[in-house]
Protein backbone atom coordinates (compact mmCIF):
# COMPACT_ATOMS: atom_id res chain seq x y z
CA UNK A 1 0.00 0.00 0.00
CA UNK A 2 1.69 3.18 -1.22
CA UNK A 3 -0.95 5.69 -0.11
CA UNK A 4 0.30 5.76 3.49
CA UNK A 5 3.87 5.90 4.83
CA UNK A 6 4.82 4.24 8.13
CA UNK A 7 8.16 3.84 9.86
CA UNK A 8 10.28 4.41 12.94
CA UNK A 9 12.22 7.54 13.75
CA UNK A 10 13.82 9.43 16.63
CA UNK A 11 12.76 12.74 18.11
CA UNK A 12 15.61 14.20 20.13
CA UNK A 13 17.01 10.69 20.51
CA UNK A 14 13.68 9.20 21.69
CA UNK A 15 12.44 6.40 19.38
CA UNK A 16 8.92 6.82 17.98
CA UNK A 17 6.55 5.28 15.49
CA UNK A 18 5.45 7.53 12.62
CA UNK A 19 2.43 7.41 10.30
CA UNK A 20 2.34 9.94 7.44
CA UNK A 21 -0.17 10.61 4.68
CA UNK A 22 0.95 10.16 1.07
CA UNK A 23 -0.31 13.26 -0.75
CA UNK A 24 0.58 12.08 -4.26
CA UNK A 25 -1.47 9.76 -6.44
CA UNK A 26 -0.21 6.18 -6.23
CA UNK A 27 -0.66 3.11 -8.44
CA UNK A 28 -1.91 -0.21 -7.08
CA UNK A 29 -1.05 -3.12 -9.38
CA UNK A 30 -3.16 -6.28 -9.29
CA UNK A 31 -1.30 -9.01 -11.19
CA UNK A 32 -3.07 -11.36 -13.53
CA UNK A 33 -4.11 -14.78 -12.25
CA UNK A 34 -1.84 -17.38 -13.94
CA UNK A 35 -4.61 -19.98 -13.72
CA UNK A 36 -7.10 -17.81 -15.66
CA UNK A 37 -6.29 -17.29 -19.33
CA UNK A 38 -8.77 -14.40 -19.52
CA UNK A 39 -7.25 -12.50 -16.58
CA UNK A 40 -5.08 -9.46 -17.17
CA UNK A 41 -3.02 -7.18 -15.00
CA UNK A 42 -4.96 -4.23 -13.54
CA UNK A 43 -3.39 -0.90 -12.65
CA UNK A 44 -5.58 1.11 -10.26
CA UNK A 45 -4.98 4.80 -9.59
CA UNK A 46 -5.30 5.66 -5.90
CA UNK A 47 -5.71 9.33 -4.99
CA UNK A 48 -3.57 10.86 -2.29
CA UNK A 49 -4.95 11.85 1.13
CA UNK A 50 -7.46 8.97 1.07
CA UNK A 51 -7.54 5.68 2.98
CA UNK A 52 -8.13 2.65 0.76
CA UNK A 53 -8.66 -0.91 2.09
CA UNK A 54 -5.00 -1.86 1.75
CA UNK A 55 -3.64 1.38 3.21
CA UNK A 56 -6.15 1.30 6.12
CA UNK A 57 -5.03 -2.24 6.97
CA UNK A 58 -1.38 -1.17 6.69
CA UNK A 59 -2.04 1.72 9.09
CA UNK A 60 -3.77 -0.51 11.66
CA UNK A 61 -1.04 -3.15 11.42
CA UNK A 62 1.71 -0.53 11.88
CA UNK A 63 -0.02 0.95 14.97
CA UNK A 64 -0.29 -2.53 16.51
CA UNK A 65 3.39 -3.17 15.79
CA UNK A 66 4.38 0.11 17.45
CA UNK A 67 2.22 -0.81 20.47
CA UNK A 68 3.95 -4.17 20.94
CA UNK A 69 7.31 -2.35 20.82
CA UNK A 70 6.10 0.20 23.44
CA UNK A 71 6.87 3.10 21.11
CA UNK A 72 5.21 6.53 21.33
CA UNK A 73 3.40 7.42 18.11
CA UNK A 74 3.00 10.56 16.03
CA UNK A 75 0.56 10.78 13.12
CA UNK A 76 0.96 13.54 10.52
CA UNK A 77 -2.64 13.63 9.34
CA UNK A 78 -3.89 14.91 5.98
CA UNK A 79 -6.78 12.63 5.06
CA UNK A 80 -10.03 13.59 3.37
CA UNK A 81 -11.59 10.29 4.45
CA UNK A 82 -11.98 6.71 3.27
CA UNK A 83 -12.57 5.64 -0.31
CA UNK A 84 -16.30 5.05 -0.74
CA UNK A 85 -16.57 3.33 -4.12
CA UNK A 86 -18.54 0.12 -4.51
CA UNK A 87 -15.37 -1.90 -5.19
CA UNK A 88 -13.77 -0.58 -2.01
CA UNK A 89 -16.89 -1.41 -0.01
CA UNK A 90 -16.70 -4.99 -1.30
CA UNK A 91 -13.00 -4.97 -0.34
CA UNK A 92 -14.11 -4.26 3.26
CA UNK A 93 -12.75 -0.74 3.66
CA UNK A 94 -15.04 -0.18 6.67
CA UNK A 95 -13.69 -3.23 8.47
CA UNK A 96 -10.09 -2.16 7.97
CA UNK A 97 -10.97 1.36 9.08
CA UNK A 98 -12.41 -0.03 12.31
CA UNK A 99 -9.14 -1.88 12.90
CA UNK A 100 -7.43 1.53 13.15
CA UNK A 101 -9.85 2.47 15.96
CA UNK A 102 -9.20 -0.86 17.74
CA UNK A 103 -5.44 -0.26 17.50
CA UNK A 104 -5.74 3.21 19.02
CA UNK A 105 -8.02 1.95 21.83
CA UNK A 106 -5.40 -0.62 22.86
CA UNK A 107 -2.48 1.86 22.74
CA UNK A 108 -0.77 2.61 26.07
CA UNK A 109 2.00 5.03 25.04
CA UNK A 110 1.59 8.72 24.09
CA UNK A 111 -0.08 9.30 20.71
CA UNK A 112 0.14 12.70 18.97
CA UNK A 113 -2.10 13.46 15.98
CA UNK A 114 -0.80 16.57 14.21
CA UNK A 115 -2.47 18.39 11.31
CA UNK A 116 0.39 20.09 9.39
CA UNK A 117 0.09 23.41 7.50
CA UNK A 118 -2.52 23.41 4.72
CA UNK A 119 -3.59 19.88 5.70
CA UNK A 120 -7.06 18.75 6.73
CA UNK A 121 -8.94 15.87 8.35
CA UNK A 122 -12.38 15.13 6.91
CA UNK A 123 -15.09 12.49 6.86
CA UNK A 124 -14.28 9.06 8.25
CA UNK A 125 -10.68 10.07 8.87
CA UNK A 126 -11.90 12.41 11.61
CA UNK A 127 -13.81 9.51 13.20
CA UNK A 128 -10.79 7.20 13.48
CA UNK A 129 -8.32 9.93 14.56
CA UNK A 130 -10.47 11.67 17.19
CA UNK A 131 -8.57 11.92 20.48
CA UNK A 132 -11.66 10.86 22.45
CA UNK A 133 -11.11 7.29 21.17
CA UNK A 134 -8.40 6.91 23.84
CA UNK A 135 -8.46 10.09 25.88
CA UNK A 136 -5.84 8.79 28.30
CA UNK A 137 -3.16 8.51 25.61
CA UNK A 138 -4.18 10.47 22.50
CA UNK A 139 -3.82 14.20 21.88
CA UNK A 140 -4.57 16.17 18.73
CA UNK A 141 -2.76 19.30 17.60
CA UNK A 142 -3.13 21.54 14.56
CA UNK A 143 -0.82 23.92 12.75
CA UNK A 144 -1.73 27.56 13.29
CA UNK A 145 -3.98 29.37 10.78
CA UNK A 146 -3.85 27.03 7.77
CA UNK A 147 -4.85 23.59 9.16
CA UNK A 148 -8.50 22.54 8.84
CA UNK A 149 -10.61 19.84 10.47
CA UNK A 150 -14.24 18.72 10.41
CA UNK A 151 -16.42 15.88 9.18
CA UNK A 152 -17.87 17.91 6.28
CA UNK A 153 -15.87 20.20 4.04
CA UNK A 154 -16.99 23.81 3.88
CA UNK A 155 -18.78 23.43 0.52
CA UNK A 156 -20.66 20.36 1.75
CA UNK A 157 -21.62 21.96 5.05
CA UNK A 158 -22.88 25.08 3.27
CA UNK A 159 -25.01 23.04 0.85
CA UNK A 160 -26.61 21.21 3.80
CA UNK A 161 -26.91 23.92 6.45
CA UNK A 162 -27.26 27.04 4.24
CA UNK A 163 -29.51 26.20 1.33
CA UNK A 164 -30.79 28.63 -1.29
CA UNK A 165 -33.92 29.51 0.68
CA UNK A 166 -31.74 30.43 3.66
CA UNK A 167 -29.53 32.58 1.44
CA UNK A 168 -32.61 34.40 0.14
CA UNK A 169 -33.77 35.07 3.69
CA UNK A 170 -30.33 36.48 4.54
CA UNK A 171 -30.39 38.72 1.43
CA UNK A 172 -33.74 40.24 2.36
CA UNK A 173 -32.53 40.78 5.91
CA UNK A 174 -29.20 42.42 5.03
CA UNK A 175 -29.33 44.04 1.57
CA UNK A 176 -30.58 47.66 1.59
CA UNK A 177 -31.89 47.57 -1.97
CA UNK A 178 -33.95 44.46 -1.33
CA UNK A 179 -35.31 46.01 1.84
CA UNK A 180 -36.55 49.00 -0.19
CA UNK A 181 -38.07 46.74 -2.85
CA UNK A 182 -39.84 44.66 -0.18
CA UNK A 183 -41.28 47.82 1.33
CA UNK A 184 -42.38 49.07 -2.11
CA UNK A 185 -44.00 45.68 -2.79
CA UNK A 186 -46.04 45.94 0.40
CA UNK A 187 -47.19 49.49 -0.42
CA UNK A 188 -48.03 48.79 -4.09
CA UNK A 189 -51.73 48.33 -4.83
CA UNK A 190 -51.85 47.71 -8.59
CA UNK A 191 -51.08 44.24 -9.97
CA UNK A 192 -48.80 45.60 -12.73
CA UNK A 193 -46.71 47.54 -10.21
CA UNK A 194 -46.38 44.48 -7.97
CA UNK A 195 -45.31 42.37 -10.95
CA UNK A 196 -42.60 44.86 -11.99
CA UNK A 197 -41.30 45.12 -8.42
CA UNK A 198 -41.24 41.34 -8.14
CA UNK A 199 -39.17 41.18 -11.34
CA UNK A 200 -36.69 43.65 -9.85
CA UNK A 201 -36.49 41.56 -6.65
CA UNK A 202 -35.81 38.39 -8.66
CA UNK A 203 -33.04 40.11 -10.67
CA UNK A 204 -31.45 41.39 -7.48
CA UNK A 205 -31.62 37.94 -5.86
CA UNK A 206 -29.97 36.32 -8.89
CA UNK A 207 -27.21 38.94 -8.84
CA UNK A 208 -26.52 38.45 -5.12
CA UNK A 209 -26.83 34.65 -4.99
CA UNK A 210 -23.22 33.81 -6.05
CA UNK A 211 -21.82 36.35 -3.58
CA UNK A 212 -23.90 35.05 -0.69
CA UNK A 213 -23.05 31.45 -1.60
CA UNK A 214 -19.33 32.29 -1.25
CA UNK A 215 -20.01 34.02 2.04
CA UNK A 216 -21.85 30.93 3.31
CA UNK A 217 -18.90 28.71 2.36
CA UNK A 218 -16.49 31.07 4.10
CA UNK A 219 -18.73 31.13 7.17
CA UNK A 220 -18.73 27.31 7.32
CA UNK A 221 -14.96 27.23 6.85
CA UNK A 222 -14.53 29.42 9.92
CA UNK A 223 -15.90 26.51 11.97
CA UNK A 224 -13.00 24.29 10.77
CA UNK A 225 -10.11 26.58 11.80
CA UNK A 226 -7.63 25.66 14.56
CA UNK A 227 -9.03 28.40 16.78
CA UNK A 228 -12.52 26.95 16.58
CA UNK A 229 -11.20 23.39 17.08
CA UNK A 230 -9.44 24.56 20.23
CA UNK A 231 -12.58 26.35 21.46
CA UNK A 232 -14.71 23.18 21.23
CA UNK A 233 -11.96 21.06 22.78
CA UNK A 234 -11.08 18.69 19.92
CA UNK A 235 -7.42 19.78 19.85
CA UNK A 236 -5.09 20.56 22.73
CA UNK A 237 -3.54 23.66 21.19
CA UNK A 238 -2.30 25.31 18.01
CA UNK A 239 1.34 24.63 17.15
CA UNK A 240 3.49 26.80 14.91
CA UNK A 241 5.11 24.66 12.20
CA UNK A 242 8.49 26.34 12.69
CA UNK A 243 8.50 25.43 16.40
CA UNK A 244 6.78 22.03 16.12
CA UNK A 245 9.93 19.88 16.51
CA UNK A 246 10.92 21.62 19.75
CA UNK A 247 7.34 21.54 21.04
CA UNK A 248 6.81 17.83 20.41
CA UNK A 249 10.21 16.94 21.91
CA UNK A 250 9.32 18.54 25.24
CA UNK A 251 5.74 17.29 25.02
CA UNK A 252 6.97 13.75 24.51
CA UNK A 253 9.42 13.91 27.42
CA UNK A 254 6.73 15.30 29.69
CA UNK A 255 4.17 12.67 28.63
CA UNK A 256 6.60 9.77 29.11
CA UNK A 257 7.40 10.99 32.64
CA UNK A 258 3.73 11.60 33.39
CA UNK A 259 2.71 8.14 32.09
CA UNK A 260 5.37 6.50 34.26
CA UNK A 261 4.08 8.29 37.36
CA UNK A 262 0.49 7.55 36.39
CA UNK A 263 1.26 3.84 36.04
CA UNK A 264 2.60 3.78 39.60
CA UNK A 265 -0.66 5.36 40.79
CA UNK A 266 -2.77 2.79 38.94
CA UNK A 267 -0.65 -0.13 40.21
CA UNK A 268 -0.96 1.21 43.76
CA UNK A 269 -4.76 0.85 43.64
CA UNK A 270 -4.74 -2.78 42.50
CA UNK A 271 -5.10 -4.26 46.00
CA UNK A 272 -8.44 -6.06 45.78
CA UNK A 273 -12.06 -5.87 44.74
CA UNK A 274 -13.23 -3.17 47.15
CA UNK A 275 -11.13 -0.34 45.67
CA UNK A 276 -11.87 0.75 42.12
CA UNK A 277 -8.72 0.95 40.02
CA UNK A 278 -8.42 4.45 38.53
CA UNK A 279 -8.53 4.87 34.78
CA UNK A 280 -5.55 6.47 33.00
CA UNK A 281 -7.45 9.78 32.83
CA UNK A 282 -8.21 9.62 36.57
CA UNK A 283 -4.55 8.80 37.25
CA UNK A 284 -3.45 11.88 35.28
CA UNK A 285 -6.00 13.99 37.15
CA UNK A 286 -4.53 12.83 40.48
CA UNK A 287 -1.02 13.77 39.30
CA UNK A 288 -2.39 17.16 38.22
CA UNK A 289 -3.98 17.59 41.66
CA UNK A 290 -0.61 16.96 43.32
CA UNK A 291 0.98 19.46 40.94
CA UNK A 292 -1.55 22.20 41.67
CA UNK A 293 -1.22 21.62 45.43
CA UNK A 294 2.46 22.59 45.14
CA UNK A 295 3.11 26.20 46.06
CA UNK A 296 3.27 28.51 43.03
CA UNK A 297 1.74 26.01 40.61
CA UNK A 298 -1.61 26.24 38.83
CA UNK A 299 -3.51 25.34 35.68
CA UNK A 300 -1.38 27.66 33.54
CA UNK A 301 1.85 26.02 34.71
CA UNK A 302 0.37 22.55 34.08
CA UNK A 303 0.21 23.39 30.37
CA UNK A 304 3.94 24.19 30.26
CA UNK A 305 5.81 20.93 29.59
CA UNK A 306 9.20 22.21 30.81
CA UNK A 307 7.76 23.37 34.13
CA UNK A 308 6.03 20.00 34.71
CA UNK A 309 9.22 18.09 33.92
CA UNK A 310 11.22 20.30 36.29
CA UNK A 311 8.59 19.80 39.01
CA UNK A 312 8.75 16.00 38.64
CA UNK A 313 12.55 16.06 38.90
CA UNK A 314 12.68 18.40 41.90
CA UNK A 315 9.86 16.63 43.81
CA UNK A 316 10.81 13.04 42.98
CA UNK A 317 11.16 11.99 46.62
CA UNK A 318 7.92 13.74 47.63
CA UNK A 319 6.04 12.05 44.77
CA UNK A 320 7.31 8.63 45.86
CA UNK A 321 6.02 9.37 49.38
CA UNK A 322 2.65 10.43 47.96
CA UNK A 323 2.40 7.15 46.02
CA UNK A 324 3.25 5.18 49.18
CA UNK A 325 0.60 7.11 51.10
CA UNK A 326 -1.92 6.48 48.29
CA UNK A 327 -1.09 2.75 48.36
CA UNK A 328 -1.60 2.70 52.14
CA UNK A 329 -4.99 4.44 51.82
CA UNK A 330 -6.09 1.93 49.13
CA UNK A 331 -5.14 -1.03 51.32
CA UNK A 332 -6.93 0.53 54.31
CA UNK A 333 -10.03 1.16 52.19
CA UNK A 334 -10.00 -2.45 51.01
CA UNK A 335 -9.94 -3.70 54.62
CA UNK A 336 -12.73 -1.32 55.60
CA UNK A 337 -14.87 -2.50 52.66
CA UNK A 338 -14.37 -6.13 53.69
CA UNK A 339 -15.13 -5.64 57.39
CA UNK A 340 -18.17 -3.39 56.89
CA UNK A 341 -19.81 -5.34 54.06
CA UNK A 342 -22.25 -7.00 56.48
CA UNK A 343 -23.60 -10.54 56.61
CA UNK A 344 -21.56 -13.53 55.60
CA UNK A 345 -19.16 -11.39 53.54
CA UNK A 346 -17.98 -9.53 56.66
CA UNK A 347 -17.51 -12.73 58.65
CA UNK A 348 -15.56 -14.45 55.91
CA UNK A 349 -13.55 -11.30 55.27
CA UNK A 350 -12.65 -10.83 58.95
CA UNK A 351 -11.61 -14.47 59.22
CA UNK A 352 -9.53 -14.13 56.07
CA UNK A 353 -7.74 -11.03 57.38
CA UNK A 354 -6.95 -12.76 60.71
CA UNK A 355 -5.70 -15.88 58.93
CA UNK A 356 -3.60 -13.76 56.58
CA UNK A 357 -2.00 -11.96 59.53
CA UNK A 358 -1.25 -15.30 61.19
CA UNK A 359 0.40 -16.67 58.04
CA UNK A 360 2.42 -13.49 57.58
CA UNK A 361 3.62 -13.63 61.21
CA UNK A 362 4.94 -17.16 60.63
CA UNK A 363 7.27 -15.82 57.94
CA UNK A 364 8.41 -12.78 59.97
CA UNK A 365 11.37 -12.47 62.26
CA UNK A 366 10.65 -12.01 65.99
CA UNK A 367 11.52 -8.32 65.71
CA UNK A 368 9.09 -7.80 62.79
CA UNK A 369 6.30 -9.67 64.67
CA UNK A 370 6.85 -7.48 67.71
CA UNK A 371 6.66 -4.30 65.59
CA UNK A 372 3.44 -5.52 63.94
CA UNK A 373 1.81 -6.31 67.29
CA UNK A 374 2.75 -2.91 68.68
CA UNK A 375 1.32 -1.19 65.56
CA UNK A 376 -1.97 -3.11 65.84
CA UNK A 377 -2.30 -2.40 69.56
CA UNK A 378 -1.53 1.29 69.03
CA UNK A 379 -4.16 1.52 66.26
CA UNK A 380 -6.81 -0.26 68.37
CA UNK A 381 -6.21 2.04 71.34
Secondary structure by P-SEA (a helix, b strand, c coil): cccbbbbbbbcccccbbbbbbbccbbbbbbbcccccccbbbbbbbbbcccccaaaaaaaaaaaaaaaaabbbbbbbcccccccccaaaaaaaaaaaaaaaaaaaaacccbbbbbbcccccccaaaaaaaccccccccbbbbbcccccccccccaaaaaaacccaaaaaaaaaaccaaaaaaaaaaaacccaaaaaaaaaaaaaaaaaaaaaaaaaaaaaaaaaacaaaaaaaccccccccccaaaaaaaaaaaaaaaaaaaaaaaaaaacccccbbbbcaaaaaaaaaaaaaacccccccccccaaaaaaaaaaaaaaaaaaaaaaaaaaaaaaaaaaaacccaaaaaaaaaaaaaaaaaaaaccaaaaaaaaaaaaaaac
